[in-house]
């Protein structure tokens, strides 16, 4: 048996309960762990092993292996695959690498490019979770006879009166609920998140206790397939004919200059506009069909009324059953805190959010996630299709 399992290291880690089977039955129950090669998923795997389940690690190869192995702060390729394999060996558990490159390109990268070229501001990490990971990988875990798929996300779930509920984790600084709002009730029934009650510091301590080589590994920062945040470079590589010129207009209608493609602009952008004016200007609107970028003063960015589509409802009751407006807290960016708002659910997976205080930089293509007004429960979220000042 692997030396680490005969030591006291695993026994010093907390015991987790995935809510599946009794301790005596766990050795015969397979649990698949999505291992990205980072410290979070590595400790999640160790916790599953500690609980006595038949732990199996799977790492997804999502994009070019050769290029990614030379990059720091990426995930799901190159060095990360090597790290995940090494951790699995250390924990004495089987590990498999699945080539999901074509699925990732179709479901995430192509959608990212199309959204940008439509003048939107996409969030590919959410699309990756809802398609490649929680649809495709989850199906693979079921095919392997697993009773659960475990990930290293910072999120909490619990069984409520009307089904599974999603809640914010203990470590709010690492809260990933914004990126997981589209997870369905059916998926929550099969998913488990053992890091819910742990802090990042504790997780690194446990990794060091187990002598895992990823204990001090930096967290990934950029979108995995966008080196150094160069969105335009990626889009040009995937759509070589995308740089169509157009006009930059002030909100008063005056033409201030020209641009070489809307892909170079996002709502709220101030720097790199390619125009020289006395007062600071910000991108306040993008019309991809007209190839027009509209700029204006900062106060022109304020938005309070937000229309959503593709809404995923995780609250109680059927979504859109009534037109009642309910008090919630809404979050329009991953780095912001939920703020007071009113939510009206509509038919056809649509909804409207009215913020108590207008926020800047609300852009089509981003997500808006809503939380209970008086608790840490995630009620769902949707994709922003339109935003207005009132």
C-alpha positions in Angstrom: 0.0 0.0 0.0 1.2 3.5 -0.7 3.2 4.9 2.2 1.1 8.0 2.5 -2.0 6.0 3.3 -0.3 4.0 6.0 0.9 7.2 7.7 -1.2 9.4 9.9 -1.4 12.2 7.4 -4.8 11.4 6.0 -6.1 10.6 9.4 -5.3 14.2 10.5 -7.5 15.6 7.8 -11.2 16.2 8.5 -13.7 13.4 7.9 -16.3 14.3 5.3 -19.7 12.8 4.6 -20.8 12.9 1.0 -24.3 11.8 2.1 -23.9 8.6 0.1 -24.0 5.2 1.8 -22.8 4.1 5.2 -19.1 4.0 6.2 -19.1 0.2 5.8 -20.3 0.4 2.2 -18.1 3.1 0.9 -15.2 0.9 -0.3 -17.6 -0.4 -2.9 -18.9 3.0 -4.0 -17.0 4.7 -6.8 -16.6 8.5 -6.6 -15.1 10.4 -9.5 -13.0 13.5 -8.7 -12.5 16.1 -11.4 -8.8 16.9 -10.9 -7.5 20.1 -12.6 -4.0 19.8 -11.2 -4.5 22.5 -8.7 -4.4 22.4 -4.9 -8.2 22.6 -4.4 -9.1 19.5 -6.5 -6.1 17.7 -5.1 -7.3 18.1 -1.5 -10.8 17.3 -2.6 -9.5 14.0 -3.9 -7.6 13.3 -0.6 -10.8 14.0 1.4 -12.7 11.5 -0.7 -9.9 8.9 -0.2 -10.0 9.7 3.5 -13.7 9.0 3.6 -13.1 5.5 2.3 -14.7 5.7 -1.1 -13.4 4.0 -4.3 -11.8 7.2 -5.5 -11.0 7.7 -9.2 -9.4 10.9 -10.6 -10.2 12.3 -14.0 -8.4 15.2 -15.7 -9.7 16.8 -18.8 -7.3 17.9 -21.6 -9.2 20.9 -22.9 -6.8 22.7 -25.2 -3.4 22.6 -26.9 -1.1 20.6 -24.7 2.2 21.8 -26.1 1.4 25.5 -25.8 -0.2 25.2 -22.3 2.7 23.3 -20.7 4.8 26.4 -21.0 2.3 28.7 -19.3 1.9 29.4 -15.6 -1.5 30.1 -14.1 -3.4 28.0 -16.6 -5.5 24.9 -16.0 -6.5 21.6 -17.7 -3.5 21.2 -19.9 0.3 20.5 -19.9 1.8 20.9 -16.4 -1.5 20.6 -14.7 -2.2 17.2 -16.2 1.3 16.1 -14.9 0.5 17.5 -11.5 -2.9 15.8 -11.3 -1.3 12.5 -12.3 1.4 12.9 -9.6 -1.2 13.7 -6.9 -3.3 10.7 -7.8 -0.2 8.4 -7.6 0.7 9.9 -4.2 -2.9 9.1 -3.0 -2.7 5.6 -4.5 -5.8 6.1 -6.7 -6.4 5.5 -10.4 -6.2 8.5 -12.7 -7.3 9.0 -16.3 -6.9 11.9 -18.8 -9.8 12.4 -21.2 -9.3 14.4 -24.4 -12.2 16.9 -24.4 -10.5 19.4 -26.8 -13.1 19.2 -29.5 -16.0 19.4 -27.0 -14.3 22.4 -25.3 -13.8 24.2 -28.5 -17.4 23.7 -29.7 -19.1 24.4 -26.3 -16.8 27.1 -24.9 -14.2 28.6 -27.2 -16.5 29.1 -30.2 -19.3 30.5 -28.1 -16.8 32.9 -26.5 -15.7 34.2 -29.9 -19.2 34.5 -31.2 -20.3 36.4 -28.1 -17.4 38.8 -28.3 -18.0 39.5 -32.0 -21.7 40.2 -31.2 -20.5 43.0 -28.9 -21.1 41.0 -25.7 -18.8 40.3 -22.8 -18.8 36.5 -22.3 -17.8 34.4 -19.3 -16.4 31.1 -20.6 -15.8 29.6 -17.2 -19.5 29.4 -16.6 -20.1 27.8 -20.0 -17.3 25.3 -19.3 -18.9 24.3 -16.0 -22.4 23.9 -17.4 -21.3 22.0 -20.6 -18.0 20.2 -20.5 -17.8 19.6 -16.8 -21.3 19.2 -15.4 -22.8 17.8 -18.6 -20.1 15.7 -20.4 -17.9 14.8 -17.5 -20.8 14.1 -15.3 -22.2 11.7 -17.9 -18.8 10.0 -18.1 -18.8 9.6 -14.3 -22.2 7.9 -14.5 -21.0 5.6 -17.2 -18.1 4.5 -14.9 -20.6 3.5 -12.3 -19.9 6.4 -10.0 -22.3 7.4 -7.3 -21.1 11.0 -7.3 -18.8 13.5 -9.1 -16.7 15.6 -6.8 -15.0 18.9 -7.7 -12.8 21.4 -5.8 -15.2 24.3 -6.2 -15.9 26.6 -3.2 -19.6 26.1 -2.9 -22.0 24.4 -0.5 -25.0 22.3 -1.2 -27.6 20.8 1.2 -30.8 18.9 0.9 -33.8 21.1 1.5 -37.5 20.6 1.7 -38.0 20.9 -2.0 -34.7 19.4 -3.3 -31.1 20.4 -3.3 -30.1 23.9 -2.4 -26.9 25.8 -3.2 -25.3 28.0 -0.6 -22.2 30.2 -0.5 -19.2 28.5 1.1 -17.5 29.3 4.4 -14.6 31.1 2.7 -16.5 34.0 1.0 -13.3 35.3 -0.5 -13.2 32.2 -2.6 -17.0 31.9 -3.3 -17.6 30.5 -6.7 -21.4 30.6 -6.8 -21.2 33.2 -9.6 -19.7 30.6 -11.9 -22.0 27.8 -10.9 -25.5 29.5 -11.0 -26.5 27.4 -14.0 -26.1 24.1 -12.2 -29.4 22.3 -12.3 -31.2 20.4 -9.6 -30.6 17.1 -11.4 -26.8 17.8 -11.5 -26.8 18.9 -7.8 -28.2 15.5 -6.9 -25.0 13.9 -8.3 -22.4 16.5 -7.5 -20.5 16.9 -4.2 -18.3 19.8 -3.0 -16.2 18.8 0.0 -14.4 22.1 0.3 -17.5 24.0 1.4 -16.4 24.4 5.0 -12.7 24.9 4.5 -10.6 28.0 3.9 -7.9 28.3 1.3 -5.3 28.4 4.1 -6.6 25.1 5.5 -6.5 23.5 2.1 -2.9 24.5 1.5 -2.0 23.2 5.0 -3.6 19.8 4.3 -1.8 19.6 0.9 1.5 20.3 2.8 0.6 17.7 5.4 0.2 15.1 2.6 3.4 16.3 1.0 1.6 17.1 -2.3 3.8 19.0 -4.8 0.9 21.4 -5.5 0.7 22.7 -1.9 2.1 26.0 -2.9 1.0 26.1 -6.5 -0.4 29.5 -7.5 -4.1 29.7 -8.4 -5.0 30.0 -12.0 -5.7 33.7 -13.0 -6.5 34.1 -16.6 -9.2 32.4 -18.7 -7.4 29.1 -19.4 -7.2 29.5 -23.2 -6.5 33.2 -23.2 -2.7 33.8 -22.6 -2.0 37.0 -20.7 -5.6 38.2 -21.1 -5.1 38.8 -24.9 -8.8 38.2 -25.9 -8.3 39.9 -29.3 -5.4 37.6 -30.2 -7.4 34.5 -29.5 -10.4 35.7 -31.4 -8.2 36.7 -34.4 -6.6 33.2 -34.4 -10.0 31.5 -34.4 -11.7 34.0 -36.7 -9.0 35.5 -39.0 -11.5 37.7 -40.8 -13.1 39.2 -37.8 -11.4 42.6 -37.6 -13.9 44.8 -39.5 -13.4 48.5 -39.1 -16.1 50.9 -37.8 -16.8 54.2 -36.1 -16.4 55.4 -32.5 -19.2 57.8 -31.6 -19.9 59.9 -28.6 -23.3 59.4 -27.0 -24.3 62.8 -28.4 -23.8 61.4 -32.0 -20.4 63.0 -32.8 -17.9 60.7 -34.6 -14.7 60.8 -32.7 -12.6 58.3 -34.6 -12.5 54.8 -36.1 -11.6 51.3 -34.8 -10.3 48.1 -36.3 -13.0 45.8 -34.8 -15.5 45.6 -31.9 -13.5 42.7 -30.5 -11.1 45.2 -29.1 -13.8 46.8 -26.8 -15.9 45.9 -23.8 -18.5 47.9 -21.8 -16.8 50.1 -19.2 -13.4 50.1 -21.0 -11.5 53.4 -20.6 -8.0 52.7 -21.8 -6.9 51.9 -25.4 -9.9 53.5 -27.0 -7.8 54.9 -29.8 -9.2 58.4 -29.5 -7.8 61.6 -27.8 -10.2 63.8 -25.9 -9.9 66.2 -23.0 -12.2 64.4 -20.7 -12.0 60.6 -19.8 -14.5 58.6 -21.8 -15.7 55.0 -21.4 -17.3 52.5 -23.7 -21.0 52.6 -22.9 -22.5 50.6 -25.8 -21.4 48.3 -28.6 -23.4 47.7 -31.8 -21.8 44.8 -33.6 -24.2 44.9 -36.6 -23.3 48.5 -37.2 -19.7 48.0 -36.1 -20.2 51.0 -33.9 -18.6 51.7 -30.5 -20.3 54.4 -28.4 -18.4 56.2 -25.7 -19.4 58.7 -23.0 -18.7 60.0 -19.5 -18.6 57.6 -16.6 -22.1 58.5 -15.3 -23.5 57.2 -18.6 -22.4 53.6 -17.5 -25.0 53.4 -14.7 -27.6 50.7 -15.1 -30.4 49.7 -12.8 -32.9 47.6 -14.8 -31.5 44.4 -16.2 -33.2 41.9 -18.5 -32.1 38.2 -18.3 -32.6 35.1 -20.4 -31.6 31.5 -20.0 -32.5 31.8 -16.4 -31.8 28.8 -14.1 -34.0 28.8 -11.0 -32.8 27.1 -7.9 -35.3 28.5 -5.4 -38.5 27.0 -4.2 -41.4 26.5 -6.5 -41.7 26.6 -10.2 -40.0 29.6 -12.0 -42.3 32.0 -13.6 -45.4 30.5 -12.1 -46.5 34.0 -11.0 -45.4 37.5 -11.9 -44.7 38.3 -8.3 -41.7 40.5 -7.6 -39.5 39.3 -4.7 -36.7 40.9 -2.8 -33.2 39.4 -3.5 -29.6 40.3 -3.6 -28.1 40.4 -7.1 -24.5 40.0 -8.3 -23.5 41.2 -11.7 -19.8 40.4 -11.5 -17.7 37.7 -9.8 -15.7 40.1 -7.8 -18.6 42.1 -6.4 -20.8 41.5 -3.4 -24.5 40.8 -3.9 -26.6 44.0 -3.7 -30.2 44.7 -2.9 -32.6 44.2 -5.8 -36.1 43.2 -6.9 -36.5 40.1 -9.1 -39.4 39.3 -11.4 -39.4 35.8 -12.9 -41.1 35.5 -16.3 -42.0 32.8 -18.8 -39.5 31.1 -21.2 -36.6 31.3 -18.7 -36.6 35.1 -18.6 -36.4 37.5 -15.7 -35.9 41.1 -14.8 -33.7 42.5 -12.0 -34.1 46.1 -10.7 -31.1 47.1 -8.6 -31.8 49.3 -5.6 -28.7 51.3 -6.6 -27.5 51.5 -10.2 -24.1 49.9 -11.0 -21.6 50.6 -13.7 -20.3 48.3 -16.4 -23.4 46.1 -16.8 -22.9 44.3 -20.1 -24.8 41.9 -22.3 -23.2 38.5 -22.2 -22.4 38.7 -18.5 -24.2 36.8 -15.8 -26.5 38.1 -13.0 -26.8 35.8 -10.1 -29.4 36.2 -7.4 -29.3 35.3 -3.7 -31.9 35.2 -1.0 -32.4 38.5 0.7 -31.9 37.1 4.2 -29.5 34.1 3.8 -26.5 32.8 1.8 -28.7 30.7 -0.5 -28.3 31.0 -4.3 -31.7 31.3 -5.9 -30.4 31.1 -9.5 -29.2 33.4 -12.2 -29.3 34.2 -15.9 -27.5 35.9 -18.7 -27.8 39.6 -19.2 -29.4 40.4 -22.6 -30.1 44.1 -22.0 -29.6 46.8 -19.3 -31.0 50.3 -19.0 -30.6 53.2 -16.6 -34.2 52.9 -15.3 
